Amino acid sequence: MLELRVSRSPFSLTEARIVEIQADMGRNVDLSQLEFQFGGKSLSMWKKWTSGSNFNGEPFITIIEKPYFIGETGIIKATLKFNLLFNRESLAERSVRTQYQKFIGNYELAMIDPQRNTKASATVRLNVYDEFLFYQELKSEIDWIFKQAYQKNNRYLKYQNLGKSVQGRDLHFVILAKNKTAVDRYLSVTLPTALENPQSLINKLENRLMGEYQIPIWFNNIHPDEIEGLDAQVELLKKFALQDMITIPTVKNGRKETVTLNVSEVLNDVILLFMFTNNPDGRVANTRRNANGFDLNRDNHFQTQPETIIVTQEISKWTPLSFLDMHGYISRFLIEPTTPPHNPNYEYDLLYNNMIKQAHNMGQAGLGNSDFRSYVIPALDYKNGWDDMSVGYTPMFAMLHGSLGHTIEIPELSQDGYHAMVGVGLGAVLFVKENKDQLYKNQLEIFKRGVNGEDNRAVDRYLVNASGNLIGRNREGNNNFFPDYYVIPIDSKQQKNKLEAYKMVQYLLRNGIKVEKLTKSTNVNGITYPRGTFVVPMKQAKRGVANAMLYKGDDVSDWEAMYDSTVVNFPDLRGFTVHEIRNENAFNQNVIRIRSTGLPKGYIYTKALFHVLSNTNNDTIKLVNNLLKNGAIVEKALETRGLINKGDFIVRTKDLQTFGKNYFFTARSLYSSIPVKTLQLKQPKVAVTGSTQLKYAVQELGFEMVKQADADVIVSDSSSIIVSNLTGKTFVGIGLDTLKAIKNRELLPGFNMNYTKNTHEGLVKAKIKNHLITSGYQNDEIFYTTSGMWITTVPAGAEILASFSNSNDFFVAGWWPGHEKAKGQILALTHTLKNTTFILFANDLTFRAHTHYSYRLIANSIFDAY
């Protein structure tokens, strides 16, 4: 086989390229008979994309200069043009984004003489843009950069595998610094001092006594199908690891100019952190969501997924000064900060101005490094709809830690988009280097406010309503927006869900929050908290993290548009008790700081014949399903008598000893017979249709998942209902799509509903009826919805399970314009029609796997089928 020499490779899916090829094939070649192949196929078989999965357009590869001999030699030369396979420079359109990766790879480019059966060939690469890496190529590229750097300089490079994705892939993380001393000093001295005694560092900065110190800049990509975010980080790592001087093209006042960064000087000021992708499985599958089907950029606060648990813990550990999350693709080149409404737990006055300045620096460098001509900053260019009320986005979560948090959206999936993103990273580093002392002082001021318990009114001017009027933090008549303490009880008299309480403490600890425990009983405001009670003192640097998760939330329903859901409120959504304490001296003594805690387990009274398991937490449901799976007898109480409540589960002690050791449950012992009417459960077969979050939650509860035809119970939040599968079954319908389908298809005559808009969301007060389906819940509850819906009428004979409260303050928090229409309306019902039992919920029970408190409504509905 002869060698084919090519003038360039790779070829690009987003940039048309011309290539000269030549080979010495001898003078005896009939040039008119020469053929060209790419990837084993003739050029005529390569057609451009037209629509869908159709590639039947114009030629993808064209001959723009026919073969000819060079002089009197046998060397034949020709020129080809690789056009745009998808007929566009940007592949951001989702229908294209799902297809292009199958074309990336190495191909044989060949010039063939069919008469002599000879071929000259070369292996070339076709890529989406030159620097794109598949996930499986990333680690070897990191290793290559490390090897080159070790040969060139003595910069500190540290690779860490932070943990595993859902499918077991590594979360690659790289630290680049001046030396190991710089990293150790920051993590062991500078940061701990900043969090405990920020005033001391402020004094040093003001008096020019700080000496040498470095602060972290964190680069991030969480949506892996927005691909430039990973590849731009690799390029930034390569530049700062291998180059001595970096030239940054930038655009200021409409003119291009260049700025030069001395890398050694940069590393005197910063530590660079590269979180290449939070979602390795998504990078492999070319999807936005992780392998469990969750958008991780809506999970940084909820932390239900392993990837976000790992990454947010690392964010807490490093507490970066600047945080860049690299995204795409919207119509404009966009760089945050955002529009209102802003979450009140940010110290916005200490963040906003510097974020605006950094955004301009990033935008200018992005323009200088690409052919993009403009960028937008939502805070300056939009009225609403691009807000940071939610702390679920990675940059917003970082802002709670005092970071300058930016989402960057490039408008194109293209070579130009990649170059712009690299420019963004360089612009951020330049800005931090040039303004380090002032930026760090502001971050220290954030920590100082927390340590001192200061609610600075300068924040208020950034908190406005939809009319633009200043509203400030909602202090509800208190002098301070933040309480002095949150108390998380653990005794059964004060805590309704001990397991979720302990999980909350674990959450706070791994997110950098100081948690204490009472060493002896303490009375505060007439309540005696026993020894062991958890106390979260709010005079601490990162109080905003704790408060964002524990406070009830705000009503932002006056806004015309919101980017995403706003309610966090762990106590109400996960169903545990928290007490807000406003007494600054309540727990000055009798506490010790804790660094970790385990989870509680249920206690088994071995001498009892039976145990009654209270239907009050999700672990009990998991235990019941495990018992049923293993053939144990489980009975459900059908009535309330004494200490046994309707809906509780009764099991044999010997079975509990065998299968219940790894679960938390609250149990009462029975030494002889069972004193209430019961129904023996069998292991239910459950089909789930609709959202991944619903499937995830039902599976998490331990139910056996089967096809609809084989199911006893169908649980759905989908509009797709197969009527023939409903006969003889229980159908549990959840949320707008399902209930709307039931109404429109008249599956339940007499049923009607109304709604404002899907995605309207909020916490609402509810009135609960006494029923087996609502067992374990109280008469007055708080539930969550993101359907903006209510039930207006029910069939004759239907049982109403729950209603929206009729009180004027029924709406607690969230974004639901028009929520007053739902006041007093029906929330849930059950009705048997012919041979099908319908159980319908207007609200959402499994939203993003965060609404743990509602899960048992699904479990009760499933068990009610027996």
JOLIN-V235189 format. One record per helix or strand. SS is the DSSP state (hx for helix, st for strand). FROM is the first residue (numbers start at 1). TO is the last residue. If there is no record, write none. Layout:
ss:SS from:FROM to:TO
ss:SS from:FROM to:TO
This chain:
ss:st from:2 to:3
ss:st from:5 to:6
ss:st from:11 to:12
ss:st from:17 to:24
ss:hx from:31 to:33
ss:st from:34 to:38
ss:st from:41 to:42
ss:hx from:43 to:45
ss:st from:47 to:47
ss:st from:51 to:51
ss:st from:54 to:54
ss:st from:59 to:59
ss:st from:61 to:69
ss:st from:75 to:82
ss:hx from:94 to:97
ss:hx from:100 to:103
ss:st from:105 to:113
ss:st from:118 to:127
ss:hx from:135 to:152
ss:st from:156 to:164
ss:st from:170 to:177
ss:hx from:180 to:196
ss:hx from:198 to:206
ss:st from:215 to:220
ss:hx from:228 to:242
ss:st from:245 to:252
ss:st from:255 to:262
ss:hx from:263 to:267
ss:st from:270 to:275
ss:hx from:280 to:285
ss:hx from:296 to:298
ss:hx from:306 to:318
ss:st from:322 to:328
ss:st from:334 to:335
ss:st from:339 to:342
ss:hx from:348 to:350
ss:hx from:352 to:368
ss:st from:376 to:376
ss:hx from:378 to:381
ss:st from:387 to:388
ss:hx from:394 to:399
ss:st from:404 to:410
ss:hx from:415 to:434
ss:hx from:436 to:452
ss:hx from:457 to:462
ss:st from:464 to:464
ss:st from:470 to:470
ss:st from:485 to:488
ss:hx from:498 to:510
ss:st from:515 to:518
ss:st from:522 to:524
ss:st from:527 to:529
ss:st from:534 to:537
ss:hx from:543 to:550
ss:st from:555 to:555
ss:hx from:570 to:574
ss:st from:579 to:581
ss:st from:591 to:594
ss:st from:610 to:613
ss:hx from:618 to:629
ss:st from:634 to:637
ss:st from:641 to:641
ss:st from:644 to:644
ss:st from:649 to:652
ss:hx from:653 to:659
ss:st from:667 to:670
ss:st from:678 to:680
ss:st from:685 to:689
ss:hx from:692 to:700
ss:st from:704 to:705
ss:hx from:708 to:710
ss:st from:713 to:716
ss:hx from:723 to:725
ss:st from:730 to:734
ss:hx from:735 to:744
ss:st from:752 to:755
ss:st from:761 to:768
ss:hx from:772 to:774
ss:st from:780 to:785
ss:st from:789 to:793
ss:st from:799 to:804
ss:st from:811 to:815
ss:hx from:819 to:822
ss:st from:826 to:833
ss:st from:836 to:841
ss:hx from:847 to:849
ss:hx from:852 to:863
